[in-house]
Amino acid sequence: MHVCEVEPWLYLGDVVAAGTDTLKRLRISHVLNAAGRDAARDEACAAAGAVYRQLDGQDREDYPMLTTHWEEAWAFVRTVLSVTDGRLLIHCQAGVNRSGLLATASLMMHRRLPVLEALRHVRSCRGQPVLTNAAFRRSLVQLAAEHGLLGAAPVEVESGNIDCPVDLTK
């Protein structure tokens, strides 16, 4: 699946999802590319009439994605939310880590959802793995802690449990 609807205003996808036809079909007004020049779709966005923003995020365990890009990404998300019928596609190369992180964080912050609830929702919408990068999961938990969105601790945590954003067994 190239693109999924997370909320009526928020879509998550891979680089293919940012093609002109998909953007027009879904009436996407804004596109946030989290993967830099390699996944650039500025021409497709211009052809679809969508506002385009590009972040040069890296999908590496040692890359501080939220520390580096959250302020700019969240400002862009708030712009979309302020527009009547604004619809945002957040994408990266595969639609898993960089865009998955930003989409989950955006949903969590906008709806004030506990981190695990936001992550479960995004994963169920995407229908495939999201946030396989452990460092990105830890940074999402840190963002949740900073904004009082940790929610209740899981009753039972097993290593590798897909519902737990960090390995709490260590």
PyMOL CGO cylinders between C-alpha atoms (Angstrom):
from pymol import cmd
from pymol.cgo import CYLINDER

trace = [
    CYLINDER, 0.00, 0.00, 0.00, 1.49, 3.33, -1.05, 0.3, 1, 1, 1, 1, 1, 1,
    CYLINDER, 1.49, 3.33, -1.05, -0.76, 5.65, 0.98, 0.3, 1, 1, 1, 1, 1, 1,
    CYLINDER, -0.76, 5.65, 0.98, -3.22, 5.42, 3.86, 0.3, 1, 1, 1, 1, 1, 1,
    CYLINDER, -3.22, 5.42, 3.86, -5.59, 7.82, 5.55, 0.3, 1, 1, 1, 1, 1, 1,
    CYLINDER, -5.59, 7.82, 5.55, -4.68, 8.31, 9.20, 0.3, 1, 1, 1, 1, 1, 1,
    CYLINDER, -4.68, 8.31, 9.20, -7.24, 11.09, 9.73, 0.3, 1, 1, 1, 1, 1, 1,
    CYLINDER, -7.24, 11.09, 9.73, -9.35, 12.99, 7.19, 0.3, 1, 1, 1, 1, 1, 1,
    CYLINDER, -9.35, 12.99, 7.19, -6.61, 15.65, 7.16, 0.3, 1, 1, 1, 1, 1, 1,
    CYLINDER, -6.61, 15.65, 7.16, -3.56, 13.35, 7.51, 0.3, 1, 1, 1, 1, 1, 1,
    CYLINDER, -3.56, 13.35, 7.51, -2.18, 10.79, 5.07, 0.3, 1, 1, 1, 1, 1, 1,
    CYLINDER, -2.18, 10.79, 5.07, 0.95, 8.64, 5.37, 0.3, 1, 1, 1, 1, 1, 1,
    CYLINDER, 0.95, 8.64, 5.37, 2.78, 7.15, 2.43, 0.3, 1, 1, 1, 1, 1, 1,
    CYLINDER, 2.78, 7.15, 2.43, 5.88, 6.28, 0.52, 0.3, 1, 1, 1, 1, 1, 1,
    CYLINDER, 5.88, 6.28, 0.52, 7.52, 8.21, -2.30, 0.3, 1, 1, 1, 1, 1, 1,
    CYLINDER, 7.52, 8.21, -2.30, 5.12, 6.73, -4.89, 0.3, 1, 1, 1, 1, 1, 1,
    CYLINDER, 5.12, 6.73, -4.89, 2.17, 8.19, -2.98, 0.3, 1, 1, 1, 1, 1, 1,
    CYLINDER, 2.17, 8.19, -2.98, 3.46, 11.69, -3.72, 0.3, 1, 1, 1, 1, 1, 1,
    CYLINDER, 3.46, 11.69, -3.72, 2.75, 11.37, -7.43, 0.3, 1, 1, 1, 1, 1, 1,
    CYLINDER, 2.75, 11.37, -7.43, 0.53, 13.94, -9.12, 0.3, 1, 1, 1, 1, 1, 1,
    CYLINDER, 0.53, 13.94, -9.12, -2.37, 11.54, -9.78, 0.3, 1, 1, 1, 1, 1, 1,
    CYLINDER, -2.37, 11.54, -9.78, -2.57, 10.36, -6.16, 0.3, 1, 1, 1, 1, 1, 1,
    CYLINDER, -2.57, 10.36, -6.16, -2.31, 13.89, -4.81, 0.3, 1, 1, 1, 1, 1, 1,
    CYLINDER, -2.31, 13.89, -4.81, -5.15, 15.04, -7.07, 0.3, 1, 1, 1, 1, 1, 1,
    CYLINDER, -5.15, 15.04, -7.07, -7.32, 11.99, -6.34, 0.3, 1, 1, 1, 1, 1, 1,
    CYLINDER, -7.32, 11.99, -6.34, -6.99, 12.46, -2.57, 0.3, 1, 1, 1, 1, 1, 1,
    CYLINDER, -6.99, 12.46, -2.57, -7.26, 16.27, -2.83, 0.3, 1, 1, 1, 1, 1, 1,
    CYLINDER, -7.26, 16.27, -2.83, -3.97, 16.70, -0.94, 0.3, 1, 1, 1, 1, 1, 1,
    CYLINDER, -3.97, 16.70, -0.94, -3.25, 20.37, -0.29, 0.3, 1, 1, 1, 1, 1, 1,
    CYLINDER, -3.25, 20.37, -0.29, 0.15, 19.99, 1.43, 0.3, 1, 1, 1, 1, 1, 1,
    CYLINDER, 0.15, 19.99, 1.43, 3.01, 17.49, 1.17, 0.3, 1, 1, 1, 1, 1, 1,
    CYLINDER, 3.01, 17.49, 1.17, 5.78, 16.98, 3.69, 0.3, 1, 1, 1, 1, 1, 1,
    CYLINDER, 5.78, 16.98, 3.69, 8.70, 14.96, 2.33, 0.3, 1, 1, 1, 1, 1, 1,
    CYLINDER, 8.70, 14.96, 2.33, 10.75, 13.66, 5.27, 0.3, 1, 1, 1, 1, 1, 1,
    CYLINDER, 10.75, 13.66, 5.27, 13.42, 11.95, 3.14, 0.3, 1, 1, 1, 1, 1, 1,
    CYLINDER, 13.42, 11.95, 3.14, 15.20, 14.82, 1.42, 0.3, 1, 1, 1, 1, 1, 1,
    CYLINDER, 15.20, 14.82, 1.42, 16.24, 15.17, -2.20, 0.3, 1, 1, 1, 1, 1, 1,
    CYLINDER, 16.24, 15.17, -2.20, 16.20, 11.42, -2.94, 0.3, 1, 1, 1, 1, 1, 1,
    CYLINDER, 16.20, 11.42, -2.94, 12.42, 11.40, -2.48, 0.3, 1, 1, 1, 1, 1, 1,
    CYLINDER, 12.42, 11.40, -2.48, 11.76, 14.90, -3.80, 0.3, 1, 1, 1, 1, 1, 1,
    CYLINDER, 11.76, 14.90, -3.80, 8.37, 15.36, -5.43, 0.3, 1, 1, 1, 1, 1, 1,
    CYLINDER, 8.37, 15.36, -5.43, 8.26, 19.13, -5.73, 0.3, 1, 1, 1, 1, 1, 1,
    CYLINDER, 8.26, 19.13, -5.73, 7.33, 19.01, -9.44, 0.3, 1, 1, 1, 1, 1, 1,
    CYLINDER, 7.33, 19.01, -9.44, 4.49, 16.53, -8.84, 0.3, 1, 1, 1, 1, 1, 1,
    CYLINDER, 4.49, 16.53, -8.84, 3.22, 18.70, -6.00, 0.3, 1, 1, 1, 1, 1, 1,
    CYLINDER, 3.22, 18.70, -6.00, 3.34, 21.83, -8.13, 0.3, 1, 1, 1, 1, 1, 1,
    CYLINDER, 3.34, 21.83, -8.13, 1.39, 20.02, -10.87, 0.3, 1, 1, 1, 1, 1, 1,
    CYLINDER, 1.39, 20.02, -10.87, -1.22, 18.95, -8.29, 0.3, 1, 1, 1, 1, 1, 1,
    CYLINDER, -1.22, 18.95, -8.29, -1.40, 22.41, -6.72, 0.3, 1, 1, 1, 1, 1, 1,
    CYLINDER, -1.40, 22.41, -6.72, -0.06, 21.19, -3.37, 0.3, 1, 1, 1, 1, 1, 1,
    CYLINDER, -0.06, 21.19, -3.37, 2.22, 23.19, -1.07, 0.3, 1, 1, 1, 1, 1, 1,
    CYLINDER, 2.22, 23.19, -1.07, 5.49, 21.30, -0.71, 0.3, 1, 1, 1, 1, 1, 1,
    CYLINDER, 5.49, 21.30, -0.71, 7.99, 21.14, 2.17, 0.3, 1, 1, 1, 1, 1, 1,
    CYLINDER, 7.99, 21.14, 2.17, 11.11, 19.00, 2.25, 0.3, 1, 1, 1, 1, 1, 1,
    CYLINDER, 11.11, 19.00, 2.25, 13.10, 17.85, 5.28, 0.3, 1, 1, 1, 1, 1, 1,
    CYLINDER, 13.10, 17.85, 5.28, 16.45, 16.16, 4.87, 0.3, 1, 1, 1, 1, 1, 1,
    CYLINDER, 16.45, 16.16, 4.87, 15.81, 13.37, 7.36, 0.3, 1, 1, 1, 1, 1, 1,
    CYLINDER, 15.81, 13.37, 7.36, 17.97, 10.27, 7.64, 0.3, 1, 1, 1, 1, 1, 1,
    CYLINDER, 17.97, 10.27, 7.64, 16.69, 6.81, 8.52, 0.3, 1, 1, 1, 1, 1, 1,
    CYLINDER, 16.69, 6.81, 8.52, 19.53, 5.80, 10.83, 0.3, 1, 1, 1, 1, 1, 1,
    CYLINDER, 19.53, 5.80, 10.83, 19.55, 4.71, 14.47, 0.3, 1, 1, 1, 1, 1, 1,
    CYLINDER, 19.55, 4.71, 14.47, 21.90, 7.56, 15.37, 0.3, 1, 1, 1, 1, 1, 1,
    CYLINDER, 21.90, 7.56, 15.37, 19.93, 10.29, 13.56, 0.3, 1, 1, 1, 1, 1, 1,
    CYLINDER, 19.93, 10.29, 13.56, 18.00, 12.70, 15.85, 0.3, 1, 1, 1, 1, 1, 1,
    CYLINDER, 18.00, 12.70, 15.85, 14.94, 13.04, 13.57, 0.3, 1, 1, 1, 1, 1, 1,
    CYLINDER, 14.94, 13.04, 13.57, 12.62, 14.82, 16.01, 0.3, 1, 1, 1, 1, 1, 1,
    CYLINDER, 12.62, 14.82, 16.01, 15.35, 16.95, 17.56, 0.3, 1, 1, 1, 1, 1, 1,
    CYLINDER, 15.35, 16.95, 17.56, 16.41, 18.11, 14.12, 0.3, 1, 1, 1, 1, 1, 1,
    CYLINDER, 16.41, 18.11, 14.12, 13.08, 18.43, 12.29, 0.3, 1, 1, 1, 1, 1, 1,
    CYLINDER, 13.08, 18.43, 12.29, 10.12, 18.47, 14.68, 0.3, 1, 1, 1, 1, 1, 1,
    CYLINDER, 10.12, 18.47, 14.68, 9.76, 22.24, 15.06, 0.3, 1, 1, 1, 1, 1, 1,
    CYLINDER, 9.76, 22.24, 15.06, 9.63, 22.78, 11.30, 0.3, 1, 1, 1, 1, 1, 1,
    CYLINDER, 9.63, 22.78, 11.30, 7.39, 19.76, 10.70, 0.3, 1, 1, 1, 1, 1, 1,
    CYLINDER, 7.39, 19.76, 10.70, 4.93, 20.73, 13.47, 0.3, 1, 1, 1, 1, 1, 1,
    CYLINDER, 4.93, 20.73, 13.47, 4.74, 24.31, 12.16, 0.3, 1, 1, 1, 1, 1, 1,
    CYLINDER, 4.74, 24.31, 12.16, 3.88, 22.93, 8.71, 0.3, 1, 1, 1, 1, 1, 1,
    CYLINDER, 3.88, 22.93, 8.71, 1.25, 20.61, 10.21, 0.3, 1, 1, 1, 1, 1, 1,
    CYLINDER, 1.25, 20.61, 10.21, -0.33, 23.53, 12.08, 0.3, 1, 1, 1, 1, 1, 1,
    CYLINDER, -0.33, 23.53, 12.08, -0.48, 25.46, 8.80, 0.3, 1, 1, 1, 1, 1, 1,
    CYLINDER, -0.48, 25.46, 8.80, -2.40, 22.59, 7.21, 0.3, 1, 1, 1, 1, 1, 1,
    CYLINDER, -2.40, 22.59, 7.21, -4.78, 22.44, 10.16, 0.3, 1, 1, 1, 1, 1, 1,
    CYLINDER, -4.78, 22.44, 10.16, -5.48, 26.16, 9.84, 0.3, 1, 1, 1, 1, 1, 1,
    CYLINDER, -5.48, 26.16, 9.84, -6.60, 25.82, 6.22, 0.3, 1, 1, 1, 1, 1, 1,
    CYLINDER, -6.60, 25.82, 6.22, -10.19, 24.91, 5.40, 0.3, 1, 1, 1, 1, 1, 1,
    CYLINDER, -10.19, 24.91, 5.40, -10.16, 21.38, 3.95, 0.3, 1, 1, 1, 1, 1, 1,
    CYLINDER, -10.16, 21.38, 3.95, -6.38, 21.12, 4.37, 0.3, 1, 1, 1, 1, 1, 1,
    CYLINDER, -6.38, 21.12, 4.37, -5.05, 17.64, 3.70, 0.3, 1, 1, 1, 1, 1, 1,
    CYLINDER, -5.05, 17.64, 3.70, -1.47, 16.65, 4.41, 0.3, 1, 1, 1, 1, 1, 1,
    CYLINDER, -1.47, 16.65, 4.41, 0.52, 13.76, 2.97, 0.3, 1, 1, 1, 1, 1, 1,
    CYLINDER, 0.52, 13.76, 2.97, 3.64, 12.97, 4.97, 0.3, 1, 1, 1, 1, 1, 1,
    CYLINDER, 3.64, 12.97, 4.97, 5.96, 10.68, 3.04, 0.3, 1, 1, 1, 1, 1, 1,
    CYLINDER, 5.96, 10.68, 3.04, 9.50, 9.40, 2.95, 0.3, 1, 1, 1, 1, 1, 1,
    CYLINDER, 9.50, 9.40, 2.95, 11.07, 6.70, 0.80, 0.3, 1, 1, 1, 1, 1, 1,
    CYLINDER, 11.07, 6.70, 0.80, 9.14, 3.69, 2.17, 0.3, 1, 1, 1, 1, 1, 1,
    CYLINDER, 9.14, 3.69, 2.17, 6.50, 5.32, 4.41, 0.3, 1, 1, 1, 1, 1, 1,
    CYLINDER, 6.50, 5.32, 4.41, 7.78, 3.49, 7.48, 0.3, 1, 1, 1, 1, 1, 1,
    CYLINDER, 7.78, 3.49, 7.48, 10.24, 5.38, 9.70, 0.3, 1, 1, 1, 1, 1, 1,
    CYLINDER, 10.24, 5.38, 9.70, 10.75, 9.06, 8.95, 0.3, 1, 1, 1, 1, 1, 1,
    CYLINDER, 10.75, 9.06, 8.95, 7.22, 9.75, 7.76, 0.3, 1, 1, 1, 1, 1, 1,
    CYLINDER, 7.22, 9.75, 7.76, 5.78, 7.24, 10.23, 0.3, 1, 1, 1, 1, 1, 1,
    CYLINDER, 5.78, 7.24, 10.23, 7.44, 9.10, 13.07, 0.3, 1, 1, 1, 1, 1, 1,
    CYLINDER, 7.44, 9.10, 13.07, 6.21, 12.51, 11.93, 0.3, 1, 1, 1, 1, 1, 1,
    CYLINDER, 6.21, 12.51, 11.93, 2.68, 11.27, 11.21, 0.3, 1, 1, 1, 1, 1, 1,
    CYLINDER, 2.68, 11.27, 11.21, 2.42, 9.56, 14.61, 0.3, 1, 1, 1, 1, 1, 1,
    CYLINDER, 2.42, 9.56, 14.61, 3.83, 12.57, 16.44, 0.3, 1, 1, 1, 1, 1, 1,
    CYLINDER, 3.83, 12.57, 16.44, 1.45, 14.89, 14.55, 0.3, 1, 1, 1, 1, 1, 1,
    CYLINDER, 1.45, 14.89, 14.55, -1.57, 12.76, 15.39, 0.3, 1, 1, 1, 1, 1, 1,
    CYLINDER, -1.57, 12.76, 15.39, -0.48, 12.46, 19.02, 0.3, 1, 1, 1, 1, 1, 1,
    CYLINDER, -0.48, 12.46, 19.02, 0.05, 16.19, 19.42, 0.3, 1, 1, 1, 1, 1, 1,
    CYLINDER, 0.05, 16.19, 19.42, -3.01, 17.35, 17.49, 0.3, 1, 1, 1, 1, 1, 1,
    CYLINDER, -3.01, 17.35, 17.49, -5.48, 15.00, 19.17, 0.3, 1, 1, 1, 1, 1, 1,
    CYLINDER, -5.48, 15.00, 19.17, -3.57, 14.92, 22.48, 0.3, 1, 1, 1, 1, 1, 1,
    CYLINDER, -3.57, 14.92, 22.48, -3.50, 11.11, 22.31, 0.3, 1, 1, 1, 1, 1, 1,
    CYLINDER, -3.50, 11.11, 22.31, -1.30, 8.96, 24.52, 0.3, 1, 1, 1, 1, 1, 1,
    CYLINDER, -1.30, 8.96, 24.52, 1.73, 7.76, 22.56, 0.3, 1, 1, 1, 1, 1, 1,
    CYLINDER, 1.73, 7.76, 22.56, 0.72, 4.08, 22.39, 0.3, 1, 1, 1, 1, 1, 1,
    CYLINDER, 0.72, 4.08, 22.39, -2.79, 4.94, 21.23, 0.3, 1, 1, 1, 1, 1, 1,
    CYLINDER, -2.79, 4.94, 21.23, -1.43, 7.18, 18.47, 0.3, 1, 1, 1, 1, 1, 1,
    CYLINDER, -1.43, 7.18, 18.47, 1.09, 4.52, 17.40, 0.3, 1, 1, 1, 1, 1, 1,
    CYLINDER, 1.09, 4.52, 17.40, -1.54, 1.75, 17.36, 0.3, 1, 1, 1, 1, 1, 1,
    CYLINDER, -1.54, 1.75, 17.36, -3.84, 3.92, 15.26, 0.3, 1, 1, 1, 1, 1, 1,
    CYLINDER, -3.84, 3.92, 15.26, -1.16, 4.74, 12.68, 0.3, 1, 1, 1, 1, 1, 1,
    CYLINDER, -1.16, 4.74, 12.68, -0.05, 1.12, 12.47, 0.3, 1, 1, 1, 1, 1, 1,
    CYLINDER, -0.05, 1.12, 12.47, -3.61, -0.11, 11.98, 0.3, 1, 1, 1, 1, 1, 1,
    CYLINDER, -3.61, -0.11, 11.98, -4.21, 2.45, 9.23, 0.3, 1, 1, 1, 1, 1, 1,
    CYLINDER, -4.21, 2.45, 9.23, -0.94, 1.70, 7.47, 0.3, 1, 1, 1, 1, 1, 1,
    CYLINDER, -0.94, 1.70, 7.47, -1.46, -2.07, 7.54, 0.3, 1, 1, 1, 1, 1, 1,
    CYLINDER, -1.46, -2.07, 7.54, 2.29, -2.72, 7.59, 0.3, 1, 1, 1, 1, 1, 1,
    CYLINDER, 2.29, -2.72, 7.59, 5.18, -2.07, 9.96, 0.3, 1, 1, 1, 1, 1, 1,
    CYLINDER, 5.18, -2.07, 9.96, 5.67, 1.52, 11.05, 0.3, 1, 1, 1, 1, 1, 1,
    CYLINDER, 5.67, 1.52, 11.05, 8.50, 2.92, 13.16, 0.3, 1, 1, 1, 1, 1, 1,
    CYLINDER, 8.50, 2.92, 13.16, 10.88, -0.03, 12.97, 0.3, 1, 1, 1, 1, 1, 1,
    CYLINDER, 10.88, -0.03, 12.97, 13.72, 2.36, 13.91, 0.3, 1, 1, 1, 1, 1, 1,
    CYLINDER, 13.72, 2.36, 13.91, 14.14, 1.96, 17.69, 0.3, 1, 1, 1, 1, 1, 1,
    CYLINDER, 14.14, 1.96, 17.69, 15.77, 5.38, 18.12, 0.3, 1, 1, 1, 1, 1, 1,
    CYLINDER, 15.77, 5.38, 18.12, 12.76, 7.01, 16.46, 0.3, 1, 1, 1, 1, 1, 1,
    CYLINDER, 12.76, 7.01, 16.46, 10.42, 5.15, 18.84, 0.3, 1, 1, 1, 1, 1, 1,
    CYLINDER, 10.42, 5.15, 18.84, 12.45, 6.40, 21.81, 0.3, 1, 1, 1, 1, 1, 1,
    CYLINDER, 12.45, 6.40, 21.81, 12.30, 9.97, 20.52, 0.3, 1, 1, 1, 1, 1, 1,
    CYLINDER, 12.30, 9.97, 20.52, 8.51, 9.67, 20.13, 0.3, 1, 1, 1, 1, 1, 1,
    CYLINDER, 8.51, 9.67, 20.13, 8.25, 8.54, 23.75, 0.3, 1, 1, 1, 1, 1, 1,
    CYLINDER, 8.25, 8.54, 23.75, 10.44, 11.48, 24.79, 0.3, 1, 1, 1, 1, 1, 1,
    CYLINDER, 10.44, 11.48, 24.79, 8.15, 13.90, 22.91, 0.3, 1, 1, 1, 1, 1, 1,
    CYLINDER, 8.15, 13.90, 22.91, 5.14, 12.31, 24.61, 0.3, 1, 1, 1, 1, 1, 1,
    CYLINDER, 5.14, 12.31, 24.61, 6.80, 12.68, 28.02, 0.3, 1, 1, 1, 1, 1, 1,
    CYLINDER, 6.80, 12.68, 28.02, 7.54, 16.35, 27.38, 0.3, 1, 1, 1, 1, 1, 1,
    CYLINDER, 7.54, 16.35, 27.38, 3.87, 17.00, 26.57, 0.3, 1, 1, 1, 1, 1, 1,
    CYLINDER, 3.87, 17.00, 26.57, 2.19, 14.79, 29.17, 0.3, 1, 1, 1, 1, 1, 1,
    CYLINDER, 2.19, 14.79, 29.17, 1.10, 12.18, 26.60, 0.3, 1, 1, 1, 1, 1, 1,
    CYLINDER, 1.10, 12.18, 26.60, 2.69, 9.01, 27.94, 0.3, 1, 1, 1, 1, 1, 1,
    CYLINDER, 2.69, 9.01, 27.94, -0.64, 7.54, 29.02, 0.3, 1, 1, 1, 1, 1, 1,
    CYLINDER, -0.64, 7.54, 29.02, -0.90, 4.46, 31.16, 0.3, 1, 1, 1, 1, 1, 1,
    CYLINDER, -0.90, 4.46, 31.16, 2.03, 2.05, 31.23, 0.3, 1, 1, 1, 1, 1, 1,
    CYLINDER, 2.03, 2.05, 31.23, 1.40, -1.28, 29.49, 0.3, 1, 1, 1, 1, 1, 1,
    CYLINDER, 1.40, -1.28, 29.49, 0.36, -3.98, 31.95, 0.3, 1, 1, 1, 1, 1, 1,
    CYLINDER, 0.36, -3.98, 31.95, 2.68, -6.54, 30.43, 0.3, 1, 1, 1, 1, 1, 1,
    CYLINDER, 2.68, -6.54, 30.43, 5.62, -5.79, 28.18, 0.3, 1, 1, 1, 1, 1, 1,
    CYLINDER, 5.62, -5.79, 28.18, 7.32, -8.47, 26.16, 0.3, 1, 1, 1, 1, 1, 1,
    CYLINDER, 7.32, -8.47, 26.16, 10.48, -7.81, 24.18, 0.3, 1, 1, 1, 1, 1, 1,
    CYLINDER, 10.48, -7.81, 24.18, 9.51, -7.24, 20.57, 0.3, 1, 1, 1, 1, 1, 1,
    CYLINDER, 9.51, -7.24, 20.57, 5.88, -6.44, 21.39, 0.3, 1, 1, 1, 1, 1, 1,
    CYLINDER, 5.88, -6.44, 21.39, 4.70, -4.28, 18.47, 0.3, 1, 1, 1, 1, 1, 1,
    CYLINDER, 4.70, -4.28, 18.47, 2.44, -2.28, 20.78, 0.3, 1, 1, 1, 1, 1, 1,
    CYLINDER, 2.44, -2.28, 20.78, 5.35, -1.03, 22.88, 0.3, 1, 1, 1, 1, 1, 1,
    CYLINDER, 5.35, -1.03, 22.88, 7.39, 1.76, 21.28, 0.3, 1, 1, 1, 1, 1, 1,
    CYLINDER, 7.39, 1.76, 21.28, 10.54, 0.95, 23.23, 0.3, 1, 1, 1, 1, 1, 1,
    CYLINDER, 10.54, 0.95, 23.23, 12.11, -2.18, 24.64, 0.3, 1, 1, 1, 1, 1, 1,
    CYLINDER, 12.11, -2.18, 24.64, 11.41, -1.79, 28.36, 0.3, 1, 1, 1, 1, 1, 1,
    CYLINDER, 11.41, -1.79, 28.36, 13.09, -5.05, 29.23, 0.3, 1, 1, 1, 1, 1, 1,
    CYLINDER, 13.09, -5.05, 29.23, 16.55, -3.41, 29.25, 0.3, 1, 1, 1, 1, 1, 1,
]
cmd.load_cgo(trace, "trace")
